[in-house]
Amino acid sequence: MQTVKPGGRLGLVLHPRSDPTAVVEKLTSWARSHGKQLVVDDRDAARVPDDVEPVSEAQLRDEADALISLGGDGTMLGALRLVAQRPIPIVGVNLGSRGFLVEVEPHELDDALDRIDTGDFTIEEHSAAVLSDGCDESIAFNDIALASVPGEGAVQASLTVKGRASGRYRCDALVIATPIGSTAYSYAAEGPLVSPMLEAMIISPVAPIPASPARL
């Protein structure tokens, strides 16, 4: 059972445009009554009350005991990327009209926070795709799209699974999606819908170019 320790720090991740005022007021009231400290990226300090402590992005990433994502799926994905190397509980509060990944509505927030405080929750893990050039890394919990550059020809890629050659692609773009990303660009490219609980990666070519027929 994982709980937020007494005096623990709860990090806020805000949607860049949605007004978080009403939800943050509920959060600050709950935090005061439960001996917790709310922290937020100092770039968002002007959008929250003074008793929410502004910290650097590195401090938010390294010191928070849990994150609260206020927004929609995009905000939730940003929170996941922020702590990808240090997995901690993240609760998503829906401030939009819909959200597949965020499960808590604002009126349910007090109960959700109480359950986090007592450890009465289930962790739902999500796989990620990692793009690396040998030096820099990019992490995606939704999808990665490799697109052709105008004037430089089609995307050409080889697929290897556990060291075995498993296919070649020549196309306008190649979408590599996680299960939770199967409903996004991959689906638009006619890729399959996959359960978020499945351990899988989806490879969807966009406008694939058929292989040339073999010559006898």
C-alpha positions in Angstrom: 0.0 0.0 0.0 1.4 3.4 -1.0 0.3 6.6 0.7 1.2 10.2 0.7 3.3 10.7 3.9 2.3 13.2 6.6 3.6 16.6 5.4 3.9 15.1 1.9 4.0 17.2 -1.2 1.4 17.0 -3.9 2.4 18.4 -7.3 -0.1 20.2 -9.5 0.1 19.9 -13.3 -2.1 22.5 -15.0 -3.8 22.6 -18.4 -2.2 25.6 -20.2 -5.5 27.4 -20.8 -8.3 25.9 -18.6 -9.1 27.9 -15.4 -8.1 25.7 -12.4 -9.3 28.2 -9.7 -12.4 26.3 -8.4 -10.6 22.9 -8.2 -7.4 24.4 -6.8 -9.4 26.1 -4.0 -10.8 22.6 -3.1 -7.3 21.2 -3.2 -5.8 23.9 -0.9 -8.6 23.4 1.6 -8.1 19.7 1.7 -4.3 20.0 1.9 -4.5 22.4 4.9 -6.8 20.1 6.8 -4.7 17.0 6.0 -1.2 18.5 6.7 -0.1 18.3 3.0 1.8 20.9 0.9 0.7 21.7 -2.7 3.5 22.6 -5.1 3.3 23.8 -8.7 5.8 24.6 -11.5 6.9 28.2 -10.8 5.8 29.1 -14.4 2.2 28.5 -13.2 2.6 30.3 -9.9 0.3 33.3 -11.0 -2.6 30.9 -11.6 -2.8 29.4 -8.1 -3.2 30.8 -4.5 -0.2 32.0 -2.5 -0.2 28.9 -0.2 0.7 26.7 -3.2 4.5 26.6 -3.3 6.2 27.4 -6.6 9.1 25.1 -7.4 11.3 24.4 -10.4 10.2 21.7 -12.9 13.1 19.6 -11.6 11.9 19.9 -8.0 8.3 19.1 -9.1 9.6 16.0 -10.8 11.9 14.9 -8.0 10.2 15.8 -4.8 6.4 15.3 -5.3 4.9 12.3 -3.6 2.1 12.3 -6.1 0.9 14.4 -9.0 -2.6 15.8 -9.6 -3.3 16.6 -13.3 -5.9 19.3 -13.8 -7.1 19.2 -17.4 -7.8 16.5 -20.0 -5.9 13.7 -21.6 -3.1 15.9 -22.9 -2.4 17.3 -19.5 -2.4 13.8 -18.1 0.1 12.6 -20.7 2.4 15.6 -19.8 2.3 14.5 -16.2 3.2 11.0 -17.1 6.1 12.2 -19.2 7.3 14.4 -16.3 7.8 11.5 -13.9 8.4 8.7 -16.4 11.8 8.0 -14.8 10.4 8.2 -11.3 6.9 6.6 -11.3 4.6 8.0 -8.6 0.8 8.0 -8.4 -0.9 10.5 -10.7 -4.6 11.3 -10.4 -6.3 13.0 -13.3 -9.1 15.5 -12.6 -11.2 16.3 -15.7 -11.6 20.0 -16.5 -12.7 19.4 -20.1 -15.7 18.0 -21.8 -14.2 14.5 -22.1 -11.2 12.5 -21.2 -10.3 8.8 -21.6 -7.4 8.8 -19.1 -8.7 11.2 -16.5 -11.2 9.5 -14.2 -12.0 12.0 -11.5 -14.6 14.7 -11.9 -14.2 17.9 -9.8 -17.1 16.9 -7.5 -15.4 13.6 -6.7 -12.1 15.2 -5.8 -12.4 15.1 -2.0 -13.2 11.4 -1.9 -10.3 10.7 -4.4 -7.8 12.6 -2.2 -9.0 10.8 0.9 -8.4 7.5 -0.9 -4.9 8.6 -1.9 -4.1 9.6 1.6 -5.1 6.2 3.0 -3.6 4.1 0.1 -7.1 2.9 -1.0 -6.4 3.0 -4.7 -5.2 0.8 -7.5 -2.2 1.7 -9.7 -2.9 1.4 -13.5 0.4 1.2 -15.3 0.9 2.4 -18.8 3.6 1.4 -21.3 5.6 4.0 -23.1 7.4 4.3 -26.4 11.0 5.6 -26.3 12.6 7.3 -29.3 16.4 7.5 -29.0 19.2 8.5 -31.4 21.8 7.1 -29.1 22.2 10.4 -27.1 18.9 12.1 -26.6 15.7 10.3 -25.6 12.0 11.2 -26.1 9.3 9.4 -24.2 5.7 9.0 -25.5 2.8 7.5 -23.7 0.6 8.0 -26.7 2.4 7.7 -30.0 5.5 8.6 -32.0 5.1 9.6 -35.7 8.0 9.4 -38.1 7.1 11.6 -41.0 8.7 12.3 -44.4 10.3 15.6 -45.1 9.1 17.3 -48.2 11.6 16.8 -51.0 13.5 14.1 -49.2 11.5 11.0 -50.2 9.4 8.5 -48.3 10.0 7.2 -44.8 11.9 3.9 -44.9 12.2 1.8 -41.8 13.0 -1.7 -40.7 11.2 -3.4 -37.8 13.1 -5.7 -35.5 11.5 -7.6 -32.6 13.8 -9.1 -30.0 16.6 -9.1 -32.5 14.6 -10.7 -35.4 13.9 -8.8 -38.6 10.1 -8.5 -38.7 9.2 -6.2 -41.6 10.2 -3.2 -43.7 8.2 -0.1 -44.4 8.2 2.6 -47.1 5.5 5.2 -46.5 4.6 8.8 -46.0 4.7 8.4 -42.2 5.0 5.6 -39.7 3.0 5.8 -36.4 4.3 3.8 -33.4 1.6 3.8 -30.8 1.1 2.4 -27.3 -2.2 0.8 -26.4 -3.6 4.0 -25.0 -2.4 5.8 -28.1 -4.3 3.3 -30.4 -7.3 5.7 -30.5 -5.3 8.6 -31.9 -3.2 9.0 -35.0 -2.7 5.2 -35.3 -6.5 4.7 -35.6 -6.7 7.5 -38.2 -4.1 5.5 -40.2 -6.4 2.5 -40.0 -4.6 0.8 -37.1 -6.4 -1.4 -34.7 -8.0 -0.3 -31.4 -6.2 -2.1 -28.5 -7.2 -2.5 -24.9 -5.1 -0.3 -22.6 -4.4 -3.4 -20.5 -2.7 -5.2 -23.3 1.1 -5.3 -23.5 1.6 -4.3 -27.1 2.9 -1.7 -29.6 1.0 -0.8 -32.7 2.9 0.0 -36.0 0.7 1.8 -38.5 2.1 3.0 -41.9 0.5 6.1 -43.5 0.0 5.8 -47.3 2.3 2.8 -47.6 4.1 2.2 -50.9 3.6 -1.4 -52.1 6.8 -3.4 -52.6 7.8 -3.7 -56.2 7.0 -7.1 -57.8 9.8 -9.5 -58.0 11.3 -9.9 -61.5 11.9 -13.4 -62.8 
